[in-house]
Amino acid sequence: MTIADGASQPLDYKMLATRYQRVLEVARTISSTLDLPELLRRIVHAAAEVTETEAVSIMLYDSSIHQLRFEASTAGSSSLERITVPIEGSIAGTVFTTAQPLFIPDVSKDSRFFRKVDSQSSFVTRSILCVPLIYQEKPIGVLQALNKKQQGNEFGLEDIETLESLAAQAAVAIVNARLFQQSDLISEMVHEIRTPLSALTATSYILLRPNLSDEQRAEFVQLIQSETSRLAIMTTDFLDLAKLESGRMRFTPEFFEMKSLIAECVDVVKPQADGRRVTIHIDLAPNLPPTNADRGKIKQVLLNLLTNAVKYNKEGGDIFITAQCVDEAICIAVRDSGKGIPPEAMPRMFEKFYRVPDSEGMAQGTGLGLPIAKRIVEVHGGKMTVESEVNVGTVFRFTLPLSHET
């Protein structure tokens, strides 16, 4: 074990035995759920209890950006959500890389302490005990406990042994929950492709009938082409979502001008907008700084929002695109003048495969575009929101953190 001198006291075996008993009880509790957010919540609260610490958090490795991402914390601060920690030069990154526990008695004296977390929350970190989450000899993240509850107490070997034992159980449970998520996603996908497959099967049988007119035959061929295209798009979207949720999608950040990317996306959707007499208005703040992100992925997000704004707009409607800097982030909004989204549908707008019921007659979609767009934005450290008013229109906004690197 890699620990600082502050944790060199002899083991208290009586205390350790009591804690091991509690860890076994916790293991049964955490293994009873396959819901990943709930599982992570149970793990951090159990870890805080058995180590008697002020806060515990879990960071999981995101291979798409080669960083650790905060996924759960007993601190309960929403500002911690989606914070990423670099592998190189951080305490958590050191533990993840070495797959060894690390105790820092005074973080103010350690250059590896990632101060962004404290600066974005009201929590003050004094000491850290961090252990790796390892599954089949491969680290998947870290579990860290912060500050002993009783002032003057330091982390001991009992804490390290206890937290490592709990981390071993937690890693298995986390991997199982992730696998269940994937199987659940596959189940949803199979359910969704049944509709276009049924349409293709029925249409192919009808086309075999000899008494069809040329006009009817052409209509059915067009239907086959439409459903085949829908299946192809759905398959691509499904693969994108699966890669995003498993952390296997690769991101290549680069500096680019948002103004030129927006203009590029508008050019792509303009023929579609012209076909419905929809006018696109662009209003960008002057002197927008270069954006550091995966340009291709952000283009995917913008095209999804613009395409939806055209499809669900009214004939002769308008689309307004704005971009400005707000609170150390660039904020982009796409607003349409369409029929809007019913209030009861708003909470489900970013659900996989969800489509607003009364919109299905207007435009067919996979129901994956928005979940994918939202996840891409979140991987970049941003957020996506939606606001809508029936018979007035809808606005989607997303943010991307500004980078001051050159």
C-alpha positions in Angstrom: 0.0 0.0 0.0 1.1 3.5 -0.7 0.2 5.7 2.3 1.7 8.7 4.1 3.3 8.5 7.5 0.1 9.7 9.1 -1.5 6.3 8.6 1.2 4.2 10.1 -0.4 3.5 13.5 -0.9 -0.3 14.3 -4.2 -1.9 13.3 -7.0 -2.0 15.8 -8.3 -5.5 15.0 -11.4 -5.2 17.1 -12.5 -2.1 15.2 -11.6 -3.7 11.9 -13.6 -6.8 12.6 -16.7 -4.6 13.4 -16.2 -2.7 10.2 -15.8 -5.8 8.1 -19.1 -7.0 9.4 -20.7 -3.8 8.4 -19.0 -4.0 4.9 -20.6 -7.4 4.4 -24.0 -6.0 5.3 -23.4 -3.1 2.9 -22.3 -5.5 0.1 -25.7 -7.2 0.3 -27.4 -3.9 0.1 -25.5 -2.5 -2.9 -25.8 -5.7 -4.8 -29.6 -5.6 -4.6 -29.9 -2.8 -7.2 -28.9 -2.5 -10.8 -29.8 1.2 -11.0 -26.4 2.8 -11.4 -27.2 6.3 -9.8 -28.9 4.6 -6.9 -26.0 2.1 -6.5 -23.4 4.9 -6.5 -25.5 6.8 -3.9 -25.6 3.8 -1.6 -21.9 3.2 -1.9 -20.8 6.7 -1.0 -23.2 6.9 2.0 -22.1 3.5 3.2 -18.4 4.4 2.8 -18.9 7.7 4.8 -20.6 5.7 7.6 -17.9 3.0 8.0 -15.0 5.4 7.7 -16.7 8.1 9.9 -15.8 10.8 7.4 -17.4 14.1 6.5 -17.8 13.2 2.8 -17.2 10.5 0.3 -17.2 10.6 -3.5 -16.9 8.3 -6.4 -15.0 9.1 -9.6 -15.3 6.8 -12.6 -12.9 6.7 -15.6 -14.2 8.2 -18.8 -12.0 6.7 -21.6 -13.5 9.2 -24.2 -11.7 12.1 -22.5 -9.1 10.1 -20.5 -10.2 11.7 -17.2 -12.0 10.8 -14.0 -15.5 12.0 -13.7 -17.4 12.7 -10.5 -20.5 10.5 -10.4 -21.7 10.6 -6.8 -20.9 12.4 -3.5 -22.4 12.6 -0.1 -21.6 16.3 -0.2 -24.9 16.6 -2.2 -23.8 19.6 -4.2 -25.1 19.7 -7.8 -22.0 21.8 -8.7 -19.9 18.6 -8.4 -21.9 16.9 -11.1 -19.9 16.2 -14.2 -16.7 17.7 -12.9 -13.7 15.9 -14.4 -10.3 15.4 -12.9 -7.2 14.9 -15.0 -5.3 11.6 -14.6 -1.9 13.3 -14.8 -0.9 15.3 -11.7 -3.9 14.7 -9.5 -4.3 12.6 -6.3 -7.2 10.6 -7.8 -5.2 10.2 -11.0 -2.2 8.8 -9.1 -4.4 6.3 -7.3 -6.1 5.3 -10.6 -2.8 4.9 -12.4 -0.9 3.0 -9.7 -4.0 1.0 -8.5 -2.8 1.7 -4.9 -4.4 3.5 -2.0 -3.1 6.9 -1.1 -3.5 8.9 2.1 -2.9 12.7 2.2 -3.0 14.1 5.7 -2.8 17.7 4.6 -3.9 18.5 1.1 -2.8 22.1 1.3 0.8 20.8 1.2 0.3 18.5 -1.8 0.6 20.0 -5.3 -1.6 17.2 -6.7 -4.7 18.4 -4.8 -7.4 19.3 -7.4 -8.7 22.6 -5.9 -11.5 23.1 -8.5 -13.8 20.8 -6.5 -13.6 22.8 -3.3 -13.9 26.1 -5.3 -17.2 24.9 -6.9 -18.7 23.8 -3.6 -18.9 24.9 0.0 -16.9 22.0 1.2 -13.3 22.4 2.5 -11.0 19.4 2.1 -8.4 18.9 4.8 -7.3 15.3 4.3 -8.0 12.6 1.7 -8.0 8.8 1.7 -8.3 7.6 -1.8 -8.5 3.9 -2.9 -8.9 2.4 -6.4 -12.0 0.7 -7.7 -10.6 -2.4 -9.4 -12.4 -5.0 -11.5 -10.6 -8.0 -12.9 -7.2 -6.3 -12.1 -8.2 -3.2 -14.1 -9.0 0.1 -12.4 -12.4 1.6 -13.3 -12.3 4.6 -11.0 -11.6 5.7 -7.4 -13.4 6.0 -4.1 -12.3 8.8 -1.8 -13.1 9.7 1.8 -12.5 13.3 3.0 -11.8 14.6 6.5 -12.5 12.5 9.6 -15.6 13.7 11.4 -14.0 14.0 14.7 -11.5 16.9 14.7 -8.0 15.8 15.4 -8.5 12.3 14.3 -6.5 11.0 11.3 -7.1 8.2 8.9 -5.7 4.9 10.2 -4.9 1.6 8.7 -8.4 0.4 9.7 -9.8 3.1 7.4 -7.6 2.0 4.5 -8.5 -1.7 5.0 -12.2 -1.0 5.3 -12.4 1.4 2.3 -10.4 -1.1 0.1 -12.7 -3.9 1.1 -15.8 -1.8 0.3 -14.2 -0.6 -3.0 -13.7 -4.2 -4.0 -17.4 -5.0 -3.6 -18.4 -1.7 -5.1 -16.4 -2.2 -8.3 -18.1 -5.5 -9.1 -21.5 -4.0 -8.4 -20.7 -1.0 -10.7 -19.6 -3.2 -13.6 -22.7 -5.3 -13.2 -25.0 -2.2 -13.2 -23.2 -0.9 -16.3 -23.7 -4.3 -18.1 -27.4 -4.2 -17.1 -27.7 -0.7 -18.6 -26.3 -2.0 -21.9 -28.6 -5.0 -21.9 -31.5 -2.7 -21.1 -30.5 -0.4 -24.0 -30.4 -3.4 -26.3 -33.8 -4.5 -25.2 -35.2 -1.0 -25.9 -33.5 -1.1 -29.3 -35.0 -4.4 -30.2 -38.4 -3.2 -29.2 -38.1 0.0 -31.3 -36.9 -1.7 -34.5 -39.9 -4.0 -34.5 -42.2 -1.3 -35.9 -40.1 -0.5 -39.1 -39.4 -4.2 -39.5 -43.1 -5.1 -39.3 -43.8 -2.4 -41.9 -41.1 -3.7 -44.2 -42.4 -7.3 -43.8 -46.1 -6.3 -44.5 -45.1 -4.1 -47.5 -43.0 -6.8 -49.1 -45.9 -9.3 -49.0 -48.2 -6.7 -50.5 -45.8 -6.0 -53.3 -46.0 -9.7 -54.4 -49.6 -9.3 -55.3 -50.1 -9.2 -59.1 -53.1 -6.9 -59.1 -51.3 -3.8 -57.8 -51.3 -0.7 -60.0 -48.1 1.0 -60.9 -49.1 3.9 -58.7 -49.7 1.7 -55.7 -46.5 -0.2 -56.3 -44.5 3.0 -56.3 -46.1 4.1 -53.0 -45.1 0.8 -51.4 -41.6 1.0 -52.7 -41.3 4.5 -51.3 -42.5 3.2 -48.0 -39.8 0.5 -48.0 -37.1 3.1 -48.8 -38.4 5.3 -46.0 -38.4 2.5 -43.4 -35.0 1.2 -44.5 -33.6 4.7 -44.1 -35.1 5.0 -40.7 -33.6 1.6 -39.6 -30.2 2.7 -40.8 -30.4 6.0 -38.9 -31.7 4.2 -35.8 -28.8 1.7 -35.9 -26.2 4.5 -36.2 -27.8 6.5 -33.4 -28.0 3.4 -31.2 -24.3 2.7 -31.7 -23.4 6.3 -30.9 -25.5 6.2 -27.7 -24.0 2.8 -26.7 -20.5 4.2 -27.1 -21.4 7.3 -25.2 -22.9 5.5 -22.2 -20.1 3.0 -22.0 -17.4 5.7 -22.3 -16.0 4.2 -25.5 -16.7 7.1 -27.8 -13.5 9.0 -28.7 -13.4 12.8 -28.4 -10.7 14.9 -30.1 -10.7 18.4 -28.7 -9.5 21.3 -30.9 -9.8 25.1 -30.9 -12.3 26.4 -33.5 -14.5 29.4 -34.1 -18.2 28.7 -33.1 -19.3 31.4 -35.6 -18.0 29.4 -38.6 -19.4 26.1 -37.3 -22.9 27.6 -36.8 -22.7 29.0 -40.4 -21.7 25.6 -41.7 -24.6 23.9 -39.9 -27.1 26.5 -41.2 -25.9 25.9 -44.7 -26.7 22.1 -44.3 -30.3 22.6 -43.0 -31.1 25.6 -45.2 -32.6 23.6 -48.2 -34.8 21.8 -45.7 -35.8 25.1 -44.1 -36.5 26.7 -47.5 -38.8 23.8 -48.4 -41.0 24.8 -45.5 -40.4 28.6 -45.9 -38.7 28.7 -42.5 -36.3 31.7 -42.0 -33.2 31.2 -40.0 -31.8 34.2 -38.0 -28.3 34.2 -36.5 -27.4 36.6 -33.6 -23.9 36.0 -32.2 -22.2 38.0 -29.6 -19.1 39.9 -30.9 -15.7 38.6 -30.2 -16.7 35.1 -29.1 -13.5 33.3 -28.0 -12.4 30.1 -29.7 -14.1 27.0 -28.4 -12.0 24.0 -27.3 -14.1 20.9 -28.0 -14.6 18.1 -30.5 -15.8 20.1 -33.5 -17.4 17.1 -35.2 -19.4 16.1 -32.1 -20.6 19.7 -31.5 -21.6 19.9 -35.1 -23.7 16.8 -34.5 -25.4 18.5 -31.6 -26.1 21.7 -33.6 -27.5 19.8 -36.6 -29.8 17.8 -34.4 -31.3 20.9 -32.8 -31.5 22.8 -36.1 -33.1 19.9 -37.9 -35.7 19.5 -35.2 -36.4 23.2 -35.2 -37.2 23.0 -38.9 -39.2 19.8 -38.7 -41.4 20.9 -35.8 -41.8 24.4 -36.9 -44.8 25.9 -38.6 -44.9 26.7 -42.3 -43.3 30.1 -42.8 -41.9 30.1 -39.3 -38.7 31.3 -37.8 -35.6 29.9 -36.2 -33.3 32.0 -34.0 -29.7 31.0 -33.2 -27.9 32.9 -30.5 -24.4 32.5 -28.9 -22.9 34.4 -26.0 -20.5 34.0 -23.1 -22.2 33.5 -19.7 -20.4 32.5 -16.5 -17.2 31.2 -18.0 -19.1 29.2 -20.7 -20.3 29.8 -24.2 -24.1 29.4 -24.3 -25.8 28.5 -27.6 -29.6 28.6 -28.0 -31.8 27.4 -30.9 -35.4 28.7 -30.7 -38.2 27.9 -33.1 -41.7 29.3 -33.6 -43.4 25.9 -33.8 -46.3 24.4 -31.9 -44.3 23.9 -28.7 -44.2 20.9 -26.4 -47.0 19.9 -24.0 -46.1 20.4 -20.3 -46.6 16.7 -19.6 -44.0 15.8 -22.2 -41.3 18.2 -21.0 -39.8 15.9 -18.3 -39.3 13.1 -20.9 -37.7 15.1 -23.7 -34.2 13.6 -23.2 -35.4 10.0 -22.6 -34.2 7.4 -25.0 -36.6 6.6 -27.8 -39.2 9.1 -26.5 -41.1 11.1 -29.1 -43.9 13.6 -28.2 -47.1 11.7 -29.0 -48.9 14.3 -31.0 -45.8 15.0 -33.1 -45.4 11.6 -34.6 -47.7 12.4 -37.4 -45.6 15.4 -38.3 -42.1 13.8 -38.4 -40.7 10.4 -37.8 -37.5 10.1 -35.8 -35.5 7.6 -33.8 -36.1 9.3 -30.4 -32.3 9.1 -29.8 -31.1 12.4 -31.3 -31.7 14.5 -28.2 -30.3 12.0 -25.7 -27.2 11.7 -27.8 -26.8 15.5 -28.1 -27.3 16.0 -24.4 -24.7 13.3 -23.5 -22.2 14.8 -26.0 -22.6 18.2 -24.3 -22.2 16.6 -20.8 -19.1 14.8 -21.8 -17.7 18.2 -22.7 -18.6 19.5 -19.2 -21.6 21.4 -20.3 -25.4 21.2 -19.8 -28.4 21.1 -22.1 -31.9 22.4 -21.2 -35.2 22.9 -22.9 -38.0 25.4 -22.5 -41.3 25.5 -24.4 -44.7 27.1 -24.6 -47.5 25.6 -26.5 -48.4 27.5 -29.7 -45.4 29.8 -29.2 -42.3 27.7 -29.7 -39.4 25.8 -28.1 -35.8 26.8 -27.2 -33.0 24.4 -26.6 -29.9 25.7 -24.9 -26.5 24.1 -24.3 -23.3 25.4 -22.7 -19.6 24.6 -23.3 -17.0 25.6 -20.7 -14.6 28.2 -21.9 -10.9 27.1 -22.0 -8.3 29.7 -21.3 -5.5 27.5 -22.7 -3.7 28.7 -25.8 
